[in-house]
């Protein structure tokens, strides 16, 4: 029976605090972090996630990378016996929901923007958003001879070289690449820093001179091992204001179903910090839409779930007790197992497929798969 239930096991990761590394790129919370990791291990979680900020690591000068603070954190994670998800965060921290610290992109990059503000996303009122470089400069050698893509590539190559011991030891099991503001694959269409509030409508952010000059469709590639990660897994429709006309449950179900339909590994996160059973049960319902299959793999399940975020409030009293129950329910009521859903090796990309060919064969199927109204393993 346990062998069959293991196919229902959903891994649980917890995000580390945004300010675990200081704005001066130092690690000053070793004792506090060690205690937090111990509590997470006792709760049975599979691992933790950390933002690896470009603005800190390459903040002093172009091509000068300082990984010492992150190495100290990674070592503590390794000693705790936890897995690690590393996010290549090439965006600004600050100005979005939940941001408790301000970490801008490197100053020497922003200095280029002083003379050429079109390196930043621009709205129709010509307001610039300095959270992230516009994709219009992806191939423009504006940064001491390097393009934006080369900046990111060099940063990630340095990460690979300097963190080889943790990669080789299997501590780092997942590397996620942030794409856009807040690390999300989007435009800065609704910046809080410029007055946007929920509910509200976003706007087109395509008015820098580089995007205005090039509105061609992006080339599509196929063949990568891919895992789609979506948010707001904890939200229910009845928790939203009526004026917003928001339906997060249907949105999550539609997006997850689209990923499963295309054969992708699908993961999720919560958008806002929650400690209550209602939120946890919503996540559990989304993790296994049709519940536990005692005879083997469920028809659909999340590849993994990352909880936002480890705070003292999570690790105390009833909140911690409820969280431990949630983790065990995600694990299909089984003990922690490090061998579940191993990461597949990366493969080289296949040749590029013209976007016209993709559009020709694409058959939009947007109806979600069946989801139970409630989870069969409530907290």
N, C-alpha and C positions, 0 to 999 in steps of 0.2 A: 504493500500500500504506500509506504513512504517513497518508494522509487517512482510510483506514478504521480504522487503529490508533488515531487520535486520539479516536475515539468510545469507546475503552476507558480513556482517561486519567482517573485519579482524583486530584483535587487533594489536596495534603498541607500542613497547617498545623501549627505547633509552638507550644505554650503557652509564654508568657514566664514567668519566675520569679514566684512569689507576692509576693516582697518587692522587686520592681523599683521600687515606690514605697514609701517608708518610712511607718511608722505616724504620722509627723508630716506626711504628704502632701508630701514633697519627693522629687526625683529626683536621686540622688547617684551613680549608676553609669553615667554617660554613656559613658565610655571602654570599660568592660566590656561594656555593651550593644551599642555600635557594633561591637566585635570579634565578639560572638556573632552579630549580624545578618549580618555579612560571611561568617562560616562557614556560616550557614544558606543564604545566597544561593548560595554556592559548591556547597552540597549539592543545589541545584536545587529547594528547597521553594517553594511558591506564596505562603506568607504566614505570619503569626503571629497568635496569639490572646492577648488580655490581659483580665484582670478589671478592671473599672472600679468601684471600691469606693464605694458610697454612704456608708459610714461615714467615709471620708476626705474625699470631695468636699464633703459637706454636714455635716461633723463639728463645725464651730465653732458654728453657730447655724441655726435654721430659715430656709430660703430664702436662705442665704448659701453660694454654690457657688464653689469654688476649683479650676479646671481646669488651672492652670499646669503642674503636674508631668506630667500626662497629655499635654498639648500637646507638651512636650519629647520624650516617648517617641514620640508619633505622628510627629513631625518626623523622628526618626532612622529610623523604619520607612519613611517616604516616601523619604528619601534613599537607603535601601538598595534601593529598587525593589520592596519586598514589599507584598502586600496585608495588610489588617488585619481580624480579627474582634474585635469589642468586645462584652464580656459586661457587661450591666447587673446588677451583683452587689449586690443589696440584702439580702444575708444576712451573717452573721458568718463571718470566716475564722478557724478555730481550733476544735479539738475533733473533727476528722475525719481520715481517713487521708490522709497526705501534707501536712497543714497544718504549715508551718514558721514561721508568723508568726501573731500574734493581731491581728485587725482587727475590733473589735465594730461593731455598728450604732451610729448616732450617739448620743452621750451624752444629748442632750436628749430623744431618744425613750426611752431606758432610764429617764430620770428619771420619765417618765409611768408606767412600769411599777413604780416604787417605790410609788406610791399605788394603782395598779390593775394587779396582776400578771396579770390575765386577758387582757391584750393579748398575752401569750405563750402558745404551745402548752403544754397541761397534760395530764399523764397521770392515771390513776385514783388514784395516790397523792398527787396534787396537787403533784407536782414540776414546776417550770416549766423550759422550754427557751428560752433567750434568743437563740438563733441567728437567729430570724426571727419576725416578727409573725404571729400566728394569722390565718387567713383570716376568722375571726369578726369582725375589726375592719376588714375591707376597706371597709365603708360606714359606719363609726362615726367621727364628727368629734371624735376624742379628742386630736388633736395640734395644739394651738393653732388649733383650728377646722377642721383638715384631716383627711380620712379617710386610711387607709393607701394606698388606690388613688391618691388625690390626691398623697400624698407621692411615690410612685413616678412618677406622671405628670409632676409638676413637675420631678423630677430628670432624667427622660429628655428633656423639652422643653429644659431647660437644656443638656443634652449636645448635642442637635441644633443649638441656636443657637450654642454655643461651638465646636463641631467642624465647622461648615459648610464650612470650607476643605478639610478632609480628606474629607468626604462628597462635595462637588462635584468634587474631583479624582479620585474613584474609589479613594482609598486604603482607606477603610472600605467593605468589600464585604458585610459581614455584621454584624448586630446581634442578639445573643442575649439574651433576657430571663430572668434567673434567677428561678425560681418555687419558693421553699421552701428548707429547709436545704441547704447546700452548692450552692445554685443548681439543685437537682434538683426536679422536679415531684413532691414527696412530702411526707409528714409526717415529723417527727423521731422515727420509731418505733424507731430503734436507735442512740441517742446514745452514742458512746464516752465522752463526758464524764460520763455517769451510770452507767457500769459495763458497758455492753453489749460483748460480744466475739463474734467470728465463730468457729464457726457459732452462731447464736442465733436466737431468734424475736422479731419486733417486736411492738409492742403498739399498741392504739388510743390516739390522742392527740387526744381530742375532748371534754375535760372542762373547758375554760374556759367561763365563763358564757355567752359569745356563741354558741359552737357547741352547747352544751347547749340553748340556746333556739331553735336553728334547724337542723333536720336535713333541710330540704327539698333536693330535687335541684337542682343548678346548671343554669342555662339553657345550652343549647348554641348555638353560632354556626357558621355555615358561610360559605365564600366566601373565607377568607384564603388567600393563598399560604403554604404551610406546609412546613417541612423538619423531619423527625423526627431527633433525634440520640440515639443509644444508646451505651452504654458496654461495657466488658469485651471488646472486639473481639480482644484478644490471648490470652484465656484458653482453656486446653484442659481437658477433663474430668479427664484423668489427672494433672493438676497439683494437684487439689483433695484435701483430706483425706477419707478414706472416711466419717468420722463426719458430715461436712457433708451428704452425699448431694446434692452440688451438681453441676449439669450446665450450665455456662455456654455450651458450644458449642450445645446444643440451644436454650437460651434466646435467644441471639443470633440464631440462624437463624429461630426462631419470630417474634421481634419484627421483624427486618428484613423477613421475608416479609409480615407483616401490613401494614407500611408500604407496601411495593411493591404489594401487592394493592389498597390503597386509592388508588394513584396518587400517593403522596407522594414527594418527594425524601428519601432516607434517608442520613444521615451517621452516623459512628461515632467513638469515641475509645477509647484504651486506659485501663484503670482504674488500673493500676500501672506504674511505670517499668520498662521492659525494654529490653535492648540485644542480645538474642540472636536468631539466625536463626529459631529455633522460633517465637518470638512474632511476629516479622515475617511469617513465612510463614502463620501463622494469620490475621493481619490481611489479608494478600493474598488468601487463600482467601475471606474474608468480603467483601472489596471487590469481587470478581468471582466469584460462587459457581460459575459454570460455565466460568470461564477466559476467555481472550482470544478474541474473534471477529475474525478477520483480514479479514472482509468488511464490517464495520460495527459498529453498536452491539451490545454484549452484551445478552442478554435482561434481565439485572439487573446493576446495579453501584451502588456507593456514589456519592452526590453529592460527598462529600468525607470526608476523615479528618483528625482533629486529634490530634497526638502530644503526650503528656504526659511530660515537659516539657523545655525547654531548660535543661540544667545543664552544668557543665564536664565531667562524666563522659561526657556524650553526645558532646561535640565533640572528644574526644581519642582518638588511637590507633586501634585496631581498631574500637572502638565507632562512631567517626565514619565510618570506611570502610564498615562494614556499614550504617549509617544511610543513607549516600549511595546505596548499592546498592538499599536498600529504597525510597527515594523514586523512583528511576528505574524500578523494577519497578511501583510504583503508577502511574507515568506511562506504562505500557505500553511501557517501554524507549525512550520518546521524550524529547527535550529539553523543558525547561520551556516551557509555552505559556500566556500570560496570557489567551487568548481562549476557554478551555474552559468550558463550562457557565456562561454569564453569568447573573447574578441577574435574575429576572423582576421587572418593576415591581409594586409593591403595588396591590391593588385594594380598593375599598370592600367592606365586609362585606355579604352578602346578609341578608335579614330573618331573625330568629331562628326556629329550627325547634323546636317543642316536643319535649322529651325523649321523650314517649310515641310520637311519630311516628318518631323515630330508632330506638327500641327495636323498634317494630313491623316496620320494614323491614330491620333489621340481621340478617344471616345469618352467625353466627360461623363463620369458617373458619380454624382455628388450625394446620393442617398447614403446615410450611414448604415453600418451593420446594426443588427438588433442589440440594444443595451438593456440589461435588467433595470427596473426602476430603482432598486436598492441593491447593495452588495449582499452576498450570502455569508460574508465573514465580517459582521460589523464590529466596531471597536466598543 
